[in-house]
Amino acid sequence: MLLDLWSNACETNQSSVTRDNQAGHSTSYALHAPTSLAYPKRAELRMRKLLEEAGYTFTLGSLADRPAPQPVRFR
C-alpha cells in the first residue's frame, strides 16, 4: 500500500520503500525516488496529501545525512 501511494505521488514505478526497525522504537519507512524525478517537491506534496486522505498519522524528516539503505520492493 505504501509503495503504491509513493509510486502514485512520484508518477513513476521507479520508486521504492525501505523499512527500518530499531529495537524498542517505532518503525520508520524511507521513500526513495529516482534522481531523474522532474518535480520532487510535487511528489512530496502529493504524498502528504495521499497519506492524509488515507487517514495515516506520520512525520516527515530528511535522510540527507544518513546512509541510504538498500531498497526493498513490497509487491
Backbone bond lengths (Angstrom), bond angles and torsions (degrees), N, CA, C in turn:
res aa  C-N    CA-C-N  psi(-1)  N-CA   C-N-CA  omega(-1)  CA-C   N-CA-C  phi
1 M - - - 1.448 - - 1.534 111.50 -
2 L 1.335 117.40 -45.87 1.462 120.49 -178.86 1.524 110.83 -64.90
3 L 1.328 116.84 -42.87 1.462 119.48 178.43 1.524 110.62 -63.20
4 D 1.319 117.55 -38.84 1.462 120.58 177.66 1.529 111.29 -61.90
5 L 1.330 117.16 -44.16 1.463 120.84 177.80 1.526 111.01 -62.01
6 W 1.338 116.23 -44.79 1.461 120.49 -178.08 1.527 111.04 -67.00
7 S 1.320 117.82 -41.75 1.469 120.94 177.22 1.522 110.58 -61.13
8 N 1.326 116.29 -40.32 1.459 121.27 176.81 1.524 110.42 -62.94
9 A 1.318 117.03 -45.46 1.465 121.07 -178.93 1.526 111.41 -64.25
10 C 1.330 117.18 -37.74 1.474 121.97 -179.47 1.526 112.10 -80.57
11 E 1.313 115.52 -16.19 1.463 121.60 -176.25 1.531 111.22 59.83
12 T 1.337 115.42 37.65 1.461 121.88 176.44 1.525 108.87 -156.66
13 N 1.319 116.03 152.26 1.469 119.42 174.93 1.530 110.50 -96.88
14 Q 1.320 117.40 14.03 1.460 122.70 177.84 1.528 111.64 -94.08
15 S 1.312 117.40 23.05 1.461 121.99 179.11 1.529 108.80 -103.01
16 S 1.325 115.71 166.80 1.462 120.44 178.40 1.521 109.76 -149.65
17 V 1.328 115.14 167.53 1.466 122.97 -179.72 1.516 108.07 -132.38
18 T 1.334 116.83 137.08 1.461 120.73 173.44 1.525 108.79 -120.56
19 R 1.332 114.67 154.59 1.468 121.25 -178.75 1.518 108.29 -121.00
20 D 1.333 117.14 136.15 1.459 122.76 178.79 1.517 108.69 -123.71
21 N 1.328 117.04 116.16 1.468 122.64 177.34 1.517 108.80 -106.91
22 Q 1.323 116.84 121.81 1.458 121.54 175.90 1.518 107.46 -112.48
23 A 1.308 116.05 131.55 1.467 121.35 -177.49 1.525 110.94 -51.81
24 G 1.316 116.51 127.03 1.447 121.54 177.37 1.512 115.31 78.90
25 H 1.327 117.45 1.74 1.453 121.34 -179.23 1.523 109.88 -122.77
26 S 1.297 116.01 170.74 1.455 120.12 177.79 1.527 110.65 -73.34
27 T 1.301 115.50 165.92 1.456 122.19 178.77 1.516 109.68 -85.58
28 S 1.331 115.95 138.81 1.460 122.00 176.76 1.517 109.07 -114.78
29 Y 1.307 115.46 144.79 1.457 121.82 176.28 1.519 108.75 -120.46
30 A 1.320 116.58 135.01 1.463 121.94 176.62 1.527 107.82 -110.01
31 L 1.324 115.44 135.15 1.456 121.80 -179.72 1.520 108.16 -105.57
32 H 1.317 116.34 125.88 1.457 121.82 -176.26 1.523 109.60 -115.57
33 A 1.320 115.26 137.37 1.471 121.76 177.42 1.519 107.97 -127.48
34 P 1.320 117.50 156.77 1.462 119.33 178.64 1.526 110.86 -65.61
35 T 1.315 116.68 150.10 1.466 120.58 179.12 1.523 111.63 -65.29
36 S 1.316 116.60 -18.19 1.463 120.91 179.11 1.529 112.93 -84.41
37 L 1.332 117.72 4.73 1.461 120.87 -179.83 1.525 109.40 -59.10
38 A 1.325 116.21 121.34 1.468 121.15 -172.90 1.532 113.22 -65.38
39 Y 1.324 117.46 -41.50 1.470 121.24 -174.60 1.531 110.54 -131.85
40 P 1.328 118.21 77.62 1.466 120.05 -178.04 1.526 113.58 -59.29
41 K 1.318 117.06 -39.91 1.473 119.81 -179.56 1.525 110.60 -61.58
42 R 1.346 117.15 -39.94 1.465 120.63 178.00 1.531 110.07 -62.47
43 A 1.322 116.99 -40.83 1.467 120.52 178.26 1.525 110.75 -62.69
44 E 1.326 116.98 -42.32 1.465 121.06 179.20 1.527 111.21 -63.16
45 L 1.318 116.79 -43.65 1.468 120.30 179.63 1.526 110.93 -67.15
46 R 1.327 116.68 -40.54 1.468 120.36 177.54 1.527 110.38 -63.19
47 M 1.327 117.30 -40.77 1.462 121.07 -179.72 1.525 110.58 -64.35
48 R 1.313 116.17 -44.96 1.467 119.55 177.52 1.529 110.43 -56.33
49 K 1.337 116.15 -46.50 1.462 120.46 -179.57 1.530 111.38 -63.13
50 L 1.327 117.52 -44.28 1.462 121.17 179.72 1.524 111.63 -62.78
51 L 1.334 117.51 -41.77 1.469 120.85 178.31 1.527 111.11 -65.08
52 E 1.329 116.59 -43.93 1.460 120.21 179.19 1.527 110.79 -62.72
53 E 1.333 117.20 -43.52 1.469 121.16 179.30 1.527 111.82 -64.10
54 A 1.337 116.94 -31.43 1.461 121.46 179.53 1.532 112.18 -82.26
55 G 1.346 117.19 -4.47 1.459 121.26 176.69 1.515 115.26 84.79
56 Y 1.333 118.09 16.62 1.457 121.08 179.83 1.525 110.99 -78.78
57 T 1.340 115.63 147.36 1.453 123.25 170.26 1.516 106.16 -103.38
58 F 1.319 117.43 129.70 1.452 119.57 -173.46 1.515 111.62 -155.46
59 T 1.323 115.28 164.45 1.455 123.02 169.13 1.524 106.87 -128.22
60 L 1.312 115.83 151.14 1.454 120.75 178.44 1.519 109.09 -115.41
61 G 1.310 116.12 140.38 1.448 120.70 178.07 1.510 110.23 -148.24
62 S 1.302 116.18 163.07 1.458 121.77 -179.09 1.519 110.77 -88.84
63 L 1.309 115.74 141.61 1.461 121.91 174.93 1.519 110.70 -105.27
64 A 1.320 117.14 14.11 1.460 121.81 -172.90 1.527 113.10 -57.06
65 D 1.312 118.45 -33.30 1.460 121.02 -177.17 1.520 113.39 -97.41
66 R 1.331 117.26 3.59 1.461 120.64 -179.13 1.523 109.91 -106.04
67 P 1.325 116.63 149.64 1.464 117.80 174.59 1.522 109.75 -67.69
68 A 1.308 116.19 140.74 1.466 120.83 -178.30 1.522 110.59 -74.18
69 P 1.346 117.72 125.94 1.469 119.82 175.63 1.526 109.89 -74.30
70 Q 1.301 115.85 164.53 1.453 119.94 178.02 1.532 108.59 -72.40
71 P 1.328 117.90 130.90 1.462 121.29 179.85 1.530 111.94 -62.80
72 V 1.321 115.54 143.40 1.458 122.85 176.11 1.511 107.34 -122.78
73 R 1.302 117.22 129.02 1.461 121.27 178.44 1.519 109.23 -89.64
74 F 1.327 117.65 126.32 1.454 123.86 176.91 1.510 108.09 -105.97
75 R 1.284 118.36 87.23 1.473 122.38 178.19 1.478 109.67 -136.24
